[in-house]
Amino acid sequence: MNAEKIVNFSIIIPHKNIPDLLIRCLESIPSRDDIQIIVVDDNSDLIDFERFPGLNKPYIETYFTKEGKGAGYARNIGLSKVKGKWILFADADDFFNKNAFDVLDEYINSPQDLLIFGMNSVFSDDLLKQAGREGTLNHDIDLAIKGDKKAFEKVRYTFLSPGSKLYRSSLILNKKLQFDEISASNDTMFCIEAAFLCTNIIFNRFCLYCITYRNNSLVTSYTYEYLNCRFKVSFRLYKYLRERNKEEYSQSPVEHWLQFRHCSYFIFILKFFELIYFFPIRIVLNHLYRKICK
């Protein structure tokens, strides 16, 4: 009788309508029997079931959903299929950098709950021009590794993307953490809840993951549905952090409010009243001042 294989890493990848970019993402992951790749398609248009990336390839599990509930729903489907000791997340238009899994292999038997790595970003079209989407993450990780407690907390509570993180699967699954099944910012509350649950955390400056920027992505969408979703999530995040005396790490509500200009100035004005109703005026004024002074 064959012994059941040990899976060290489970990688969850939601996908919708970008098969060429999904191929790039899959090619950045080695084909190994200890790596489980879980691709969850979110009701893509005109699927070619014979040529779908990764279909019928070893170590890649593909699930097709018909509900069209977004990336959060797709990620939750992925979580229900996890077999690995560790969980990684990737977006279909992003990819892992060279030698990423050589570095990850060093942590297979790590006692930590969460490992946070550096990240870089490029424009998706040519992968040459730097996009700057990682912000100050790498600098903050450098400071945290040197013992800067403020930088440690900043990364822990404000880096609210699941990419470039290695989660212990038993903690995530036992606590039944789930992504919000909403159109935008589905990962924010998952990441902040995990940040509080994962108390044994270390950082590594190696840029494990490359996040890309492309036109017509969710990040660049300014529809009312997406903007309002991000706006509401920032309220929830602030409340969650305030209850734990960490409100200083909340997202800027002003940044989200200003984006409503892309819809209409009538909505922009209405949302201002919603903003000052929910957030203390001192926070709104402080964030507005910082925005103006940039």
Beta strands, then each sheet from edge to edge (+ up, - down):
strand 1: 9-15
strand 2: 35-42
strand 3: 60-65
strand 4: 86-89
strand 5: 95-96
strand 6: 114-123
strand 7: 165-168
strand 8: 201-213
sheet 1: 3+ 2+ 1+ 4+ 7- 6+ 8+ 5-
end
